[in-house]
Amino acid sequence: MKPIRNIEVAAVFKKYPKIYRTPLLEIRQLIFDTADGIAEVGEIEESLKWNQPSYATNQTKSGTSIRIDRFGEHQIALFVHCQTTLIEEFRPLFNGTFEFSKNRGILLDPQKELPIQELAFCIEKALTYHLV
């Protein structure tokens, strides 16, 4: 697992109950792993936006930022910028796999196994959004 270098981000992850922290850390690692496989993305910058862990392609500007967090009382979410078309693109592809929050997020049950391939696809599309 990639170490968390930003102490503010580390503090946010530490505050999550384990039931949320574990899958959120898996998604975090998937973001870095996916980015590592795409040369045009460059280095991912990890920070906090709205007190949520955020992942941006600031070096190359290839994509839109991704944020992850709890969502309500029983879910976790992967958020993208609401002015992108990403969620509308994902909705017909993954209607049976994901639940969605308007035009901004993919919602997941933290107690179920993460759909890694589907999430990796969505993450790749977010990280390369401006390359199309």
Helices and strands as residue ranges (DSSP letters): H 7-15, H 18-36, G 39-41, E 45-49, E 52-56, E 66-71, E 75-80, H 86-93, E 99-101, E 105-108, H 116-127, G 129-131
